[in-house]
Amino acid sequence: MVVLSISFLIFSNPSIMLSTMIDASSSALKLAIELCAVYVVWLGILELVEESGLSQKLAKLLHPLIKWLFKIDDEETEKMIALNMSANMLGLGNAATPMGISAMKRLDDGSGVASHAIIMLIVLNATSIQLLPSTIIGLRASAGSVSPADIILPTLISTICTCVVGVTLVKIFGRLRQKLNTRQKYKQEKSGGKR
């Protein structure tokens, strides 16, 4: 895409190619530095949560929800999922990634097939409810928005809708998958008995 853009710019208006590339590079660097400030603050807060033991309390608070969604019995995995969900709720998708990867590794049974818990974690990461979309607010503030936090209510409404739909679909397809597996096992047992 970059090569095509530069090629088009060379043929259409070569005199502004270099200045456009320099302007775009400086804008990208400025945005990256501004976003680093946002992430440094929130990653520091997440580290304090981990060190202070609040992550265990958060995992206990979210235990019934995590148990219902994931159907797991591993305290460390629950803690990773709770931190992942918390970071996503704060709009810190990049900060949530390491905890999500750790939880995914602990949920993997090595069969090569995605379990119900893995599918649920992927869907929750993709459709996460965002109470405070800090990355978007940071982007809007760096772009010069007069009121960058105006996005909070629409983001909350849309993420609640997507999360409910995503979780519902995972639950429905999980039950259908169980029924299908049960039928296949029954057919195999029935055909094995006839032999």
Protein Blocks (a to p, Z undefined) as FASTA:
>chain_A
ZZmmmmmmmmmommlmmmmmmmmmmmmmmmmmmmmmmmmmmmmmmmmmmmnommmmmmmm
mmmmmmmmnopabfklmmmmmmmmmmmmnopaklmmmmmmmmmmmmpgolopacfklmmm
mmmmmmoccfblfklmmmmmmnopablmlmmmmmmmmmmmmmmmmmmmmmmmmmmmmmmm
mmmmmmmmmmmmmZZ
